[in-house]
Amino acid sequence: MFILHDIFKLLQNEFSSSKLGNLRSKWFAYVLLSFIIPFTSSMSSNILRCLQTFFGININKRRFYTFMASNKLPWDKLWPKIWSSIPEPFTDDRLIVALDDFICRRTSSIQSQII
């Protein structure tokens, strides 16, 4: 968990230091944590529910969806920070990225038929 704290602080520093920028940086960190929590799917409604249930954030539904669709998030600064935080991202001079949207088993019936 310590590495998450370091990463979140690094990313939060990219937001403006205004009152709204500070609020967005906090919400951004909580949204990232909501994605990481194992039972939460990445659907916006589940992220909102996670923010309210786990983190006790009282946020208006409309305001949350406005935040999620905001063009004010500093993605041009966040992406380089994220990529530069990976210690040795290349293998044989190639970048390998693995994406997993696994939440529940979808192949159990197929696997049991193969065996």
PDB file as gemmi writes it, atoms N, CA and C in Angstrom:
CRYST1    1.000    1.000    1.000  90.00  90.00  90.00 P 1                      
ATOM      1  N   MET A   1       0.808  -1.199   0.000  1.00  0.00           N  
ATOM      2  CA  MET A   1       0.000   0.000   0.000  1.00  0.00           C  
ATOM      3  C   MET A   1       0.854   1.266   0.000  1.00  0.00           C  
ATOM      4  N   PHE A   2       2.094   1.164   0.485  1.00  0.00           N  
ATOM      5  CA  PHE A   2       2.937   2.354   0.522  1.00  0.00           C  
ATOM      6  C   PHE A   2       3.219   2.877  -0.871  1.00  0.00           C  
ATOM      7  N   ILE A   3       3.381   1.976  -1.828  1.00  0.00           N  
ATOM      8  CA  ILE A   3       3.672   2.413  -3.194  1.00  0.00           C  
ATOM      9  C   ILE A   3       2.485   3.188  -3.764  1.00  0.00           C  
ATOM     10  N   LEU A   4       1.260   2.789  -3.417  1.00  0.00           N  
ATOM     11  CA  LEU A   4       0.084   3.524  -3.888  1.00  0.00           C  
ATOM     12  C   LEU A   4       0.091   4.949  -3.355  1.00  0.00           C  
ATOM     13  N   HIS A   5       0.446   5.109  -2.097  1.00  0.00           N  
ATOM     14  CA  HIS A   5       0.506   6.448  -1.508  1.00  0.00           C  
ATOM     15  C   HIS A   5       1.498   7.312  -2.281  1.00  0.00           C  
ATOM     16  N   ASP A   6       2.660   6.764  -2.590  1.00  0.00           N  
ATOM     17  CA  ASP A   6       3.678   7.515  -3.334  1.00  0.00           C  
ATOM     18  C   ASP A   6       3.203   7.872  -4.733  1.00  0.00           C  
ATOM     19  N   ILE A   7       2.558   6.911  -5.394  1.00  0.00           N  
ATOM     20  CA  ILE A   7       2.070   7.145  -6.760  1.00  0.00           C  
ATOM     21  C   ILE A   7       0.961   8.197  -6.753  1.00  0.00           C  
ATOM     22  N   PHE A   8       0.038   8.096  -5.801  1.00  0.00           N  
ATOM     23  CA  PHE A   8      -1.057   9.057  -5.743  1.00  0.00           C  
ATOM     24  C   PHE A   8      -0.547  10.469  -5.474  1.00  0.00           C  
ATOM     25  N   LYS A   9       0.415  10.594  -4.573  1.00  0.00           N  
ATOM     26  CA  LYS A   9       0.988  11.916  -4.301  1.00  0.00           C  
ATOM     27  C   LYS A   9       1.649  12.480  -5.557  1.00  0.00           C  
ATOM     28  N   LEU A  10       2.365  11.634  -6.272  1.00  0.00           N  
ATOM     29  CA  LEU A  10       3.031  12.049  -7.507  1.00  0.00           C  
ATOM     30  C   LEU A  10       2.008  12.558  -8.524  1.00  0.00           C  
ATOM     31  N   LEU A  11       0.903  11.829  -8.669  1.00  0.00           N  
ATOM     32  CA  LEU A  11      -0.132  12.218  -9.628  1.00  0.00           C  
ATOM     33  C   LEU A  11      -0.915  13.446  -9.151  1.00  0.00           C  
ATOM     34  N   GLN A  12      -1.186  13.506  -7.863  1.00  0.00           N  
ATOM     35  CA  GLN A  12      -1.949  14.629  -7.338  1.00  0.00           C  
ATOM     36  C   GLN A  12      -1.190  15.950  -7.485  1.00  0.00           C  
ATOM     37  N   ASN A  13       0.122  15.894  -7.501  1.00  0.00           N  
ATOM     38  CA  ASN A  13       0.925  17.109  -7.669  1.00  0.00           C  
ATOM     39  C   ASN A  13       0.742  17.739  -9.044  1.00  0.00           C  
ATOM     40  N   GLU A  14       0.210  16.996  -9.997  1.00  0.00           N  
ATOM     41  CA  GLU A  14       0.012  17.510 -11.351  1.00  0.00           C  
ATOM     42  C   GLU A  14      -1.256  18.340 -11.499  1.00  0.00           C  
ATOM     43  N   PHE A  15      -2.107  18.315 -10.483  1.00  0.00           N  
ATOM     44  CA  PHE A  15      -3.327  19.117 -10.512  1.00  0.00           C  
ATOM     45  C   PHE A  15      -3.003  20.540 -10.063  1.00  0.00           C  
ATOM     46  N   SER A  16      -3.832  21.480 -10.476  1.00  0.00           N  
ATOM     47  CA  SER A  16      -3.595  22.870 -10.075  1.00  0.00           C  
ATOM     48  C   SER A  16      -3.757  23.001  -8.560  1.00  0.00           C  
ATOM     49  N   SER A  17      -3.172  24.037  -8.012  1.00  0.00           N  
ATOM     50  CA  SER A  17      -3.217  24.229  -6.563  1.00  0.00           C  
ATOM     51  C   SER A  17      -4.434  25.046  -6.119  1.00  0.00           C  
ATOM     52  N   SER A  18      -5.364  25.280  -7.038  1.00  0.00           N  
ATOM     53  CA  SER A  18      -6.588  25.997  -6.662  1.00  0.00           C  
ATOM     54  C   SER A  18      -7.463  25.097  -5.794  1.00  0.00           C  
ATOM     55  N   LYS A  19      -8.489  25.671  -5.210  1.00  0.00           N  
ATOM     56  CA  LYS A  19      -9.412  24.895  -4.367  1.00  0.00           C  
ATOM     57  C   LYS A  19     -10.053  23.768  -5.176  1.00  0.00           C  
ATOM     58  N   LEU A  20     -10.495  24.075  -6.389  1.00  0.00           N  
ATOM     59  CA  LEU A  20     -11.106  23.064  -7.245  1.00  0.00           C  
ATOM     60  C   LEU A  20     -10.076  22.027  -7.702  1.00  0.00           C  
ATOM     61  N   GLY A  21      -8.863  22.475  -7.998  1.00  0.00           N  
ATOM     62  CA  GLY A  21      -7.793  21.553  -8.387  1.00  0.00           C  
ATOM     63  C   GLY A  21      -7.458  20.578  -7.270  1.00  0.00           C  
ATOM     64  N   ASN A  22      -7.427  21.058  -6.037  1.00  0.00           N  
ATOM     65  CA  ASN A  22      -7.173  20.180  -4.886  1.00  0.00           C  
ATOM     66  C   ASN A  22      -8.293  19.156  -4.714  1.00  0.00           C  
ATOM     67  N   LEU A  23      -9.527  19.607  -4.900  1.00  0.00           N  
ATOM     68  CA  LEU A  23     -10.665  18.693  -4.805  1.00  0.00           C  
ATOM     69  C   LEU A  23     -10.586  17.629  -5.899  1.00  0.00           C  
ATOM     70  N   ARG A  24     -10.300  18.049  -7.129  1.00  0.00           N  
ATOM     71  CA  ARG A  24     -10.182  17.097  -8.235  1.00  0.00           C  
ATOM     72  C   ARG A  24      -9.059  16.100  -7.987  1.00  0.00           C  
ATOM     73  N   SER A  25      -7.951  16.539  -7.428  1.00  0.00           N  
ATOM     74  CA  SER A  25      -6.835  15.625  -7.183  1.00  0.00           C  
ATOM     75  C   SER A  25      -7.207  14.560  -6.157  1.00  0.00           C  
ATOM     76  N   LYS A  26      -7.975  14.935  -5.144  1.00  0.00           N  
ATOM     77  CA  LYS A  26      -8.419  13.962  -4.142  1.00  0.00           C  
ATOM     78  C   LYS A  26      -9.404  12.972  -4.747  1.00  0.00           C  
ATOM     79  N   TRP A  27     -10.367  13.485  -5.493  1.00  0.00           N  
ATOM     80  CA  TRP A  27     -11.340  12.598  -6.134  1.00  0.00           C  
ATOM     81  C   TRP A  27     -10.639  11.656  -7.100  1.00  0.00           C  
ATOM     82  N   PHE A  28      -9.652  12.166  -7.814  1.00  0.00           N  
ATOM     83  CA  PHE A  28      -8.916  11.346  -8.772  1.00  0.00           C  
ATOM     84  C   PHE A  28      -8.267  10.153  -8.068  1.00  0.00           C  
ATOM     85  N   ALA A  29      -7.633  10.394  -6.939  1.00  0.00           N  
ATOM     86  CA  ALA A  29      -6.989   9.318  -6.182  1.00  0.00           C  
ATOM     87  C   ALA A  29      -8.029   8.299  -5.698  1.00  0.00           C  
ATOM     88  N   TYR A  30      -9.157   8.789  -5.201  1.00  0.00           N  
ATOM     89  CA  TYR A  30     -10.201   7.873  -4.728  1.00  0.00           C  
ATOM     90  C   TYR A  30     -10.802   7.068  -5.880  1.00  0.00           C  
ATOM     91  N   VAL A  31     -10.957   7.686  -7.033  1.00  0.00           N  
ATOM     92  CA  VAL A  31     -11.476   6.958  -8.196  1.00  0.00           C  
ATOM     93  C   VAL A  31     -10.493   5.855  -8.598  1.00  0.00           C  
ATOM     94  N   LEU A  32      -9.192   6.157  -8.580  1.00  0.00           N  
ATOM     95  CA  LEU A  32      -8.198   5.118  -8.885  1.00  0.00           C  
ATOM     96  C   LEU A  32      -8.272   3.970  -7.883  1.00  0.00           C  
ATOM     97  N   LEU A  33      -8.417   4.298  -6.611  1.00  0.00           N  
ATOM     98  CA  LEU A  33      -8.571   3.247  -5.600  1.00  0.00           C  
ATOM     99  C   LEU A  33      -9.829   2.430  -5.837  1.00  0.00           C  
ATOM    100  N   SER A  34     -10.891   3.092  -6.266  1.00  0.00           N  
ATOM    101  CA  SER A  34     -12.148   2.384  -6.542  1.00  0.00           C  
ATOM    102  C   SER A  34     -11.975   1.387  -7.681  1.00  0.00           C  
ATOM    103  N   PHE A  35     -11.141   1.737  -8.660  1.00  0.00           N  
ATOM    104  CA  PHE A  35     -10.870   0.800  -9.751  1.00  0.00           C  
ATOM    105  C   PHE A  35     -10.104  -0.419  -9.248  1.00  0.00           C  
ATOM    106  N   ILE A  36      -9.253  -0.216  -8.260  1.00  0.00           N  
ATOM    107  CA  ILE A  36      -8.391  -1.291  -7.760  1.00  0.00           C  
ATOM    108  C   ILE A  36      -9.137  -2.263  -6.861  1.00  0.00           C  
ATOM    109  N   ILE A  37     -10.144  -1.784  -6.120  1.00  0.00           N  
ATOM    110  CA  ILE A  37     -10.879  -2.649  -5.190  1.00  0.00           C  
ATOM    111  C   ILE A  37     -11.472  -3.823  -5.969  1.00  0.00           C  
ATOM    112  N   PRO A  38     -11.210  -5.042  -5.521  1.00  0.00           N  
ATOM    113  CA  PRO A  38     -11.504  -6.238  -6.322  1.00  0.00           C  
ATOM    114  C   PRO A  38     -12.936  -6.432  -6.810  1.00  0.00           C  
ATOM    115  N   PHE A  39     -13.937  -6.092  -6.030  1.00  0.00           N  
ATOM    116  CA  PHE A  39     -15.295  -6.407  -6.471  1.00  0.00           C  
ATOM    117  C   PHE A  39     -15.929  -5.296  -7.288  1.00  0.00           C  
ATOM    118  N   THR A  40     -15.248  -4.186  -7.450  1.00  0.00           N  
ATOM    119  CA  THR A  40     -15.820  -3.057  -8.175  1.00  0.00           C  
ATOM    120  C   THR A  40     -15.511  -3.176  -9.658  1.00  0.00           C  
ATOM    121  N   SER A  41     -16.522  -3.176 -10.480  1.00  0.00           N  
ATOM    122  CA  SER A  41     -16.265  -3.115 -11.912  1.00  0.00           C  
ATOM    123  C   SER A  41     -16.011  -1.657 -12.267  1.00  0.00           C  
ATOM    124  N   SER A  42     -15.529  -1.419 -13.451  1.00  0.00           N  
ATOM    125  CA  SER A  42     -15.160  -0.052 -13.809  1.00  0.00           C  
ATOM    126  C   SER A  42     -16.328   0.759 -14.370  1.00  0.00           C  
ATOM    127  N   MET A  43     -17.534   0.300 -14.179  1.00  0.00           N  
ATOM    128  CA  MET A  43     -18.694   1.087 -14.578  1.00  0.00           C  
ATOM    129  C   MET A  43     -18.797   2.293 -13.650  1.00  0.00           C  
ATOM    130  N   SER A  44     -19.106   3.433 -14.208  1.00  0.00           N  
ATOM    131  CA  SER A  44     -19.143   4.666 -13.420  1.00  0.00           C  
ATOM    132  C   SER A  44     -20.085   4.570 -12.227  1.00  0.00           C  
ATOM    133  N   SER A  45     -21.224   3.923 -12.403  1.00  0.00           N  
ATOM    134  CA  SER A  45     -22.174   3.827 -11.291  1.00  0.00           C  
ATOM    135  C   SER A  45     -21.584   3.018 -10.139  1.00  0.00           C  
ATOM    136  N   ASN A  46     -20.799   1.990 -10.439  1.00  0.00           N  
ATOM    137  CA  ASN A  46     -20.169   1.205  -9.383  1.00  0.00           C  
ATOM    138  C   ASN A  46     -19.036   1.974  -8.718  1.00  0.00           C  
ATOM    139  N   ILE A  47     -18.334   2.782  -9.475  1.00  0.00           N  
ATOM    140  CA  ILE A  47     -17.280   3.616  -8.904  1.00  0.00           C  
ATOM    141  C   ILE A  47     -17.898   4.622  -7.937  1.00  0.00           C  
ATOM    142  N   LEU A  48     -18.987   5.238  -8.343  1.00  0.00           N  
ATOM    143  CA  LEU A  48     -19.689   6.185  -7.471  1.00  0.00           C  
ATOM    144  C   LEU A  48     -20.145   5.490  -6.193  1.00  0.00           C  
ATOM    145  N   ARG A  49     -20.720   4.308  -6.313  1.00  0.00           N  
ATOM    146  CA  ARG A  49     -21.184   3.556  -5.151  1.00  0.00           C  
ATOM    147  C   ARG A  49     -20.019   3.225  -4.225  1.00  0.00           C  
ATOM    148  N   CYS A  50     -18.882   2.877  -4.805  1.00  0.00           N  
ATOM    149  CA  CYS A  50     -17.692   2.572  -4.013  1.00  0.00           C  
ATOM    150  C   CYS A  50     -17.200   3.808  -3.266  1.00  0.00           C  
ATOM    151  N   LEU A  51     -17.182   4.938  -3.936  1.00  0.00           N  
ATOM    152  CA  LEU A  51     -16.753   6.183  -3.289  1.00  0.00           C  
ATOM    153  C   LEU A  51     -17.635   6.498  -2.087  1.00  0.00           C  
ATOM    154  N   GLN A  52     -18.926   6.285  -2.250  1.00  0.00           N  
ATOM    155  CA  GLN A  52     -19.862   6.605  -1.178  1.00  0.00           C  
ATOM    156  C   GLN A  52     -19.788   5.587  -0.044  1.00  0.00           C  
ATOM    157  N   THR A  53     -19.711   4.295  -0.401  1.00  0.00           N  
ATOM    158  CA  THR A  53     -19.758   3.235   0.603  1.00  0.00           C  
ATOM    159  C   THR A  53     -18.438   3.062   1.341  1.00  0.00           C  
ATOM    160  N   PHE A  54     -17.349   2.918   0.599  1.00  0.00           N  
ATOM    161  CA  PHE A  54     -16.057   2.632   1.229  1.00  0.00           C  
ATOM    162  C   PHE A  54     -15.358   3.859   1.785  1.00  0.00           C  
ATOM    163  N   PHE A  55     -15.415   4.936   1.042  1.00  0.00           N  
ATOM    164  CA  PHE A  55     -14.635   6.102   1.429  1.00  0.00           C  
ATOM    165  C   PHE A  55     -15.469   7.192   2.088  1.00  0.00           C  
ATOM    166  N   GLY A  56     -16.787   6.989   2.149  1.00  0.00           N  
ATOM    167  CA  GLY A  56     -17.666   7.931   2.828  1.00  0.00           C  
ATOM    168  C   GLY A  56     -17.730   9.301   2.170  1.00  0.00           C  
ATOM    169  N   ILE A  57     -17.460   9.337   0.877  1.00  0.00           N  
ATOM    170  CA  ILE A  57     -17.504  10.605   0.168  1.00  0.00           C  
ATOM    171  C   ILE A  57     -18.942  10.886  -0.227  1.00  0.00           C  
ATOM    172  N   ASN A  58     -19.465  11.987   0.259  1.00  0.00           N  
ATOM    173  CA  ASN A  58     -20.828  12.382  -0.072  1.00  0.00           C  
ATOM    174  C   ASN A  58     -20.759  13.279  -1.298  1.00  0.00           C  
ATOM    175  N   ILE A  59     -21.045  12.703  -2.441  1.00  0.00           N  
ATOM    176  CA  ILE A  59     -20.916  13.432  -3.693  1.00  0.00           C  
ATOM    177  C   ILE A  59     -22.217  13.316  -4.482  1.00  0.00           C  
ATOM    178  N   ASN A  60     -22.659  14.420  -4.981  1.00  0.00           N  
ATOM    179  CA  ASN A  60     -23.851  14.466  -5.806  1.00  0.00           C  
ATOM    180  C   ASN A  60     -23.597  13.674  -7.097  1.00  0.00           C  
ATOM    181  N   LYS A  61     -24.568  12.889  -7.511  1.00  0.00           N  
ATOM    182  CA  LYS A  61     -24.422  12.053  -8.697  1.00  0.00           C  
ATOM    183  C   LYS A  61     -24.061  12.877  -9.936  1.00  0.00           C  
ATOM    184  N   ARG A  62     -24.752  13.989 -10.122  1.00  0.00           N  
ATOM    185  CA  ARG A  62     -24.491  14.837 -11.292  1.00  0.00           C  
ATOM    186  C   ARG A  62     -23.069  15.402 -11.254  1.00  0.00           C  
ATOM    187  N   ARG A  63     -22.642  15.809 -10.075  1.00  0.00           N  
ATOM    188  CA  ARG A  63     -21.297  16.368  -9.937  1.00  0.00           C  
ATOM    189  C   ARG A  63     -20.232  15.299 -10.211  1.00  0.00           C  
ATOM    190  N   PHE A  64     -20.472  14.078  -9.758  1.00  0.00           N  
ATOM    191  CA  PHE A  64     -19.536  12.987 -10.007  1.00  0.00           C  
ATOM    192  C   PHE A  64     -19.399  12.717 -11.503  1.00  0.00           C  
ATOM    193  N   TYR A  65     -20.516  12.597 -12.203  1.00  0.00           N  
ATOM    194  CA  TYR A  65     -20.460  12.317 -13.638  1.00  0.00           C  
ATOM    195  C   TYR A  65     -19.838  13.486 -14.410  1.00  0.00           C  
ATOM    196  N   THR A  66     -20.047  14.694 -13.937  1.00  0.00           N  
ATOM    197  CA  THR A  66     -19.383  15.844 -14.550  1.00  0.00           C  
ATOM    198  C   THR A  66     -17.875  15.748 -14.358  1.00  0.00           C  
ATOM    199  N   PHE A  67     -17.461  15.342 -13.165  1.00  0.00           N  
ATOM    200  CA  PHE A  67     -16.034  15.149 -12.895  1.00  0.00           C  
ATOM    201  C   PHE A  67     -15.445  14.074 -13.802  1.00  0.00           C  
ATOM    202  N   MET A  68     -16.142  12.949 -13.923  1.00  0.00           N  
ATOM    203  CA  MET A  68     -15.636  11.833 -14.737  1.00  0.00           C  
ATOM    204  C   MET A  68     -15.514  12.230 -16.208  1.00  0.00           C  
ATOM    205  N   ALA A  69     -16.368  13.124 -16.677  1.00  0.00           N  
ATOM    206  CA  ALA A  69     -16.341  13.539 -18.086  1.00  0.00           C  
ATOM    207  C   ALA A  69     -15.563  14.840 -18.290  1.00  0.00           C  
ATOM    208  N   SER A  70     -14.941  15.329 -17.244  1.00  0.00           N  
ATOM    209  CA  SER A  70     -14.285  16.627 -17.296  1.00  0.00           C  
ATOM    210  C   SER A  70     -13.097  16.649 -18.254  1.00  0.00           C  
ATOM    211  N   ASN A  71     -12.998  17.731 -18.996  1.00  0.00           N  
ATOM    212  CA  ASN A  71     -11.819  17.924 -19.835  1.00  0.00           C  
ATOM    213  C   ASN A  71     -10.770  18.747 -19.084  1.00  0.00           C  
ATOM    214  N   LYS A  72     -10.997  18.961 -17.805  1.00  0.00           N  
ATOM    215  CA  LYS A  72     -10.068  19.725 -16.967  1.00  0.00           C  
ATOM    216  C   LYS A  72      -9.049  18.833 -16.258  1.00  0.00           C  
ATOM    217  N   LEU A  73      -9.220  17.515 -16.358  1.00  0.00           N  
ATOM    218  CA  LEU A  73      -8.221  16.634 -15.761  1.00  0.00           C  
ATOM    219  C   LEU A  73      -6.927  16.753 -16.562  1.00  0.00           C  
ATOM    220  N   PRO A  74      -5.799  16.907 -15.900  1.00  0.00           N  
ATOM    221  CA  PRO A  74      -4.536  17.172 -16.604  1.00  0.00           C  
ATOM    222  C   PRO A  74      -3.889  15.921 -17.197  1.00  0.00           C  
ATOM    223  N   TRP A  75      -4.587  15.248 -18.105  1.00  0.00           N  
ATOM    224  CA  TRP A  75      -4.068  13.996 -18.674  1.00  0.00           C  
ATOM    225  C   TRP A  75      -2.739  14.188 -19.386  1.00  0.00           C  
ATOM    226  N   ASP A  76      -2.521  15.354 -19.971  1.00  0.00           N  
ATOM    227  CA  ASP A  76      -1.252  15.597 -20.668  1.00  0.00           C  
ATOM    228  C   ASP A  76      -0.068  15.567 -19.700  1.00  0.00           C  
ATOM    229  N   LYS A  77      -0.306  15.810 -18.422  1.00  0.00           N  
ATOM    230  CA  LYS A  77       0.741  15.732 -17.409  1.00  0.00           C  
ATOM    231  C   LYS A  77       0.737  14.383 -16.694  1.00  0.00           C  
ATOM    232  N   LEU A  78      -0.464  13.794 -16.537  1.00  0.00           N  
ATOM    233  CA  LEU A  78      -0.586  12.549 -15.785  1.00  0.00           C  
ATOM    234  C   LEU A  78       0.026  11.356 -16.510  1.00  0.00           C  
ATOM    235  N   TRP A  79      -0.240  11.218 -17.818  1.00  0.00           N  
ATOM    236  CA  TRP A  79       0.277  10.056 -18.547  1.00  0.00           C  
ATOM    237  C   TRP A  79       1.804   9.976 -18.519  1.00  0.00           C  
ATOM    238  N   PRO A  80       2.527  11.059 -18.794  1.00  0.00           N  
ATOM    239  CA  PRO A  80       3.996  10.959 -18.693  1.00  0.00           C  
ATOM    240  C   PRO A  80       4.473  10.597 -17.285  1.00  0.00           C  
ATOM    241  N   LYS A  81       3.782  11.095 -16.247  1.00  0.00           N  
ATOM    242  CA  LYS A  81       4.148  10.743 -14.867  1.00  0.00           C  
ATOM    243  C   LYS A  81       3.942   9.254 -14.613  1.00  0.00           C  
ATOM    244  N   ILE A  82       2.819   8.733 -15.102  1.00  0.00           N  
ATOM    245  CA  ILE A  82       2.535   7.309 -14.904  1.00  0.00           C  
ATOM    246  C   ILE A  82       3.585   6.461 -15.592  1.00  0.00           C  
ATOM    247  N   TRP A  83       3.867   6.745 -16.858  1.00  0.00           N  
ATOM    248  CA  TRP A  83       4.834   5.935 -17.611  1.00  0.00           C  
ATOM    249  C   TRP A  83       6.241   6.058 -17.050  1.00  0.00           C  
ATOM    250  N   SER A  84       6.624   7.243 -16.601  1.00  0.00           N  
ATOM    251  CA  SER A  84       7.971   7.407 -16.057  1.00  0.00           C  
ATOM    252  C   SER A  84       8.112   6.777 -14.674  1.00  0.00           C  
ATOM    253  N   SER A  85       6.992   6.433 -14.035  1.00  0.00           N  
ATOM    254  CA  SER A  85       7.032   5.794 -12.718  1.00  0.00           C  
ATOM    255  C   SER A  85       7.297   4.297 -12.800  1.00  0.00           C  
ATOM    256  N   ILE A  86       7.172   3.721 -13.966  1.00  0.00           N  
ATOM    257  CA  ILE A  86       7.443   2.293 -14.135  1.00  0.00           C  
ATOM    258  C   ILE A  86       8.962   2.130 -14.190  1.00  0.00           C  
ATOM    259  N   PRO A  87       9.559   1.385 -13.247  1.00  0.00           N  
ATOM    260  CA  PRO A  87      11.016   1.344 -13.132  1.00  0.00           C  
ATOM    261  C   PRO A  87      11.757   0.860 -14.386  1.00  0.00           C  
ATOM    262  N   GLU A  88      11.396  -0.248 -14.935  1.00  0.00           N  
ATOM    263  CA  GLU A  88      12.040  -0.761 -16.146  1.00  0.00           C  
ATOM    264  C   GLU A  88      10.960  -1.331 -17.057  1.00  0.00           C  
ATOM    265  N   PRO A  89      10.292  -0.474 -17.816  1.00  0.00           N  
ATOM    266  CA  PRO A  89       9.116  -0.912 -18.567  1.00  0.00           C  
ATOM    267  C   PRO A  89       9.431  -1.740 -19.821  1.00  0.00           C  
ATOM    268  N   PHE A  90      10.685  -1.755 -20.270  1.00  0.00           N  
ATOM    269  CA  PHE A  90      10.993  -2.418 -21.532  1.00  0.00           C  
ATOM    270  C   PHE A  90      11.595  -3.808 -21.317  1.00  0.00           C  
ATOM    271  N   THR A  91      11.203  -4.733 -22.178  1.00  0.00           N  
ATOM    272  CA  THR A  91      11.764  -6.075 -22.221  1.00  0.00           C  
ATOM    273  C   THR A  91      12.278  -6.286 -23.634  1.00  0.00           C  
ATOM    274  N   ASP A  92      13.577  -6.485 -23.769  1.00  0.00           N  
ATOM    275  CA  ASP A  92      14.199  -6.623 -25.087  1.00  0.00           C  
ATOM    276  C   ASP A  92      13.830  -5.452 -25.990  1.00  0.00           C  
ATOM    277  N   ASP A  93      13.899  -4.252 -25.441  1.00  0.00           N  
ATOM    278  CA  ASP A  93      13.589  -3.009 -26.167  1.00  0.00           C  
ATOM    279  C   ASP A  93      12.144  -2.923 -26.645  1.00  0.00           C  
ATOM    280  N   ARG A  94      11.269  -3.684 -26.038  1.00  0.00           N  
ATOM    281  CA  ARG A  94       9.850  -3.634 -26.388  1.00  0.00           C  
ATOM    282  C   ARG A  94       9.043  -3.381 -25.131  1.00  0.00           C  
ATOM    283  N   LEU A  95       8.003  -2.586 -25.272  1.00  0.00           N  
ATOM    284  CA  LEU A  95       7.099  -2.308 -24.170  1.00  0.00           C  
ATOM    285  C   LEU A  95       5.959  -3.313 -24.230  1.00  0.00           C  
ATOM    286  N   ILE A  96       5.794  -4.057 -23.159  1.00  0.00           N  
ATOM    287  CA  ILE A  96       4.727  -5.051 -23.100  1.00  0.00           C  
ATOM    288  C   ILE A  96       3.677  -4.544 -22.116  1.00  0.00           C  
ATOM    289  N   VAL A  97       2.445  -4.459 -22.584  1.00  0.00           N  
ATOM    290  CA  VAL A  97       1.349  -3.988 -21.749  1.00  0.00           C  
ATOM    291  C   VAL A  97       0.320  -5.102 -21.666  1.00  0.00           C  
ATOM    292  N   ALA A  98      -0.073  -5.443 -20.458  1.00  0.00           N  
ATOM    293  CA  ALA A  98      -1.095  -6.466 -20.252  1.00  0.00           C  
ATOM    294  C   ALA A  98      -2.320  -5.797 -19.645  1.00  0.00           C  
ATOM    295  N   LEU A  99      -3.446  -5.985 -20.265  1.00  0.00           N  
ATOM    296  CA  LEU A  99      -4.698  -5.436 -19.763  1.00  0.00           C  
ATOM    297  C   LEU A  99      -5.604  -6.599 -19.385  1.00  0.00           C  
ATOM    298  N   ASP A 100      -6.281  -6.445 -18.265  1.00  0.00           N  
ATOM    299  CA  ASP A 100      -7.137  -7.524 -17.802  1.00  0.00           C  
ATOM    300  C   ASP A 100      -8.446  -6.931 -17.309  1.00  0.00           C  
ATOM    301  N   ASP A 101      -9.551  -7.354 -17.897  1.00  0.00           N  
ATOM    302  CA  ASP A 101     -10.853  -6.897 -17.418  1.00  0.00           C  
ATOM    303  C   ASP A 101     -11.571  -8.029 -16.693  1.00  0.00           C  
ATOM    304  N   PHE A 102     -10.820  -8.962 -16.152  1.00  0.00           N  
ATOM    305  CA  PHE A 102     -11.344 -10.147 -15.500  1.00  0.00           C  
ATOM    306  C   PHE A 102     -12.018  -9.792 -14.184  1.00  0.00           C  
ATOM    307  N   ILE A 103     -13.285 -10.081 -14.076  1.00  0.00           N  
ATOM    308  CA  ILE A 103     -14.003  -9.900 -12.819  1.00  0.00           C  
ATOM    309  C   ILE A 103     -14.578 -11.240 -12.365  1.00  0.00           C  
ATOM    310  N   CYS A 104     -15.167 -11.965 -13.298  1.00  0.00           N  
ATOM    311  CA  CYS A 104     -15.696 -13.276 -12.956  1.00  0.00           C  
ATOM    312  C   CYS A 104     -15.326 -14.255 -14.078  1.00  0.00           C  
ATOM    313  N   ARG A 105     -15.262 -15.517 -13.726  1.00  0.00           N  
ATOM    314  CA  ARG A 105     -14.859 -16.517 -14.719  1.00  0.00           C  
ATOM    315  C   ARG A 105     -15.911 -16.620 -15.811  1.00  0.00           C  
ATOM    316  N   ARG A 106     -15.432 -16.568 -17.031  1.00  0.00           N  
ATOM    317  CA  ARG A 106     -16.342 -16.688 -18.168  1.00  0.00           C  
ATOM    318  C   ARG A 106     -16.097 -17.981 -18.936  1.00  0.00           C  
ATOM    319  N   THR A 107     -15.026 -18.674 -18.613  1.00  0.00           N  
ATOM    320  CA  THR A 107     -14.649 -19.844 -19.402  1.00  0.00           C  
ATOM    321  C   THR A 107     -14.741 -21.149 -18.617  1.00  0.00           C  
ATOM    322  N   SER A 108     -15.320 -21.124 -17.443  1.00  0.00           N  
ATOM    323  CA  SER A 108     -15.336 -22.342 -16.608  1.00  0.00           C  
ATOM    324  C   SER A 108     -16.074 -23.490 -17.301  1.00  0.00           C  
ATOM    325  N   SER A 109     -17.183 -23.219 -17.976  1.00  0.00           N  
ATOM    326  CA  SER A 109     -17.908 -24.307 -18.641  1.00  0.00           C  
ATOM    327  C   SER A 109     -17.122 -24.852 -19.832  1.00  0.00           C  
ATOM    328  N   ILE A 110     -16.429 -23.984 -20.534  1.00  0.00           N  
ATOM    329  CA  ILE A 110     -15.609 -24.430 -21.656  1.00  0.00           C  
ATOM    330  C   ILE A 110     -14.435 -25.256 -21.164  1.00  0.00           C  
ATOM    331  N   GLN A 111     -13.793 -24.823 -20.091  1.00  0.00           N  
ATOM    332  CA  GLN A 111     -12.663 -25.550 -19.545  1.00  0.00           C  
ATOM    333  C   GLN A 111     -13.093 -26.929 -19.060  1.00  0.00           C  
ATOM    334  N   SER A 112     -14.230 -27.027 -18.414  1.00  0.00           N  
ATOM    335  CA  SER A 112     -14.676 -28.325 -17.899  1.00  0.00           C  
ATOM    336  C   SER A 112     -15.027 -29.272 -19.059  1.00  0.00           C  
ATOM    337  N   GLN A 113     -15.476 -28.727 -20.198  1.00  0.00           N  
ATOM    338  CA  GLN A 113     -15.780 -29.575 -21.341  1.00  0.00           C  
ATOM    339  C   GLN A 113     -14.499 -30.076 -22.014  1.00  0.00           C  
ATOM    340  N   ILE A 114     -13.452 -29.262 -21.987  1.00  0.00           N  
ATOM    341  CA  ILE A 114     -12.194 -29.661 -22.606  1.00  0.00           C  
ATOM    342  C   ILE A 114     -11.536 -30.782 -21.836  1.00  0.00           C  
ATOM    343  N   ILE A 115     -11.603 -30.731 -20.504  1.00  0.00           N  
ATOM    344  CA  ILE A 115     -10.965 -31.740 -19.660  1.00  0.00           C  
ATOM    345  C   ILE A 115     -11.776 -32.992 -19.721  1.00  0.00           C  
TER     346      ILE A 115                                                      
END                                                                             
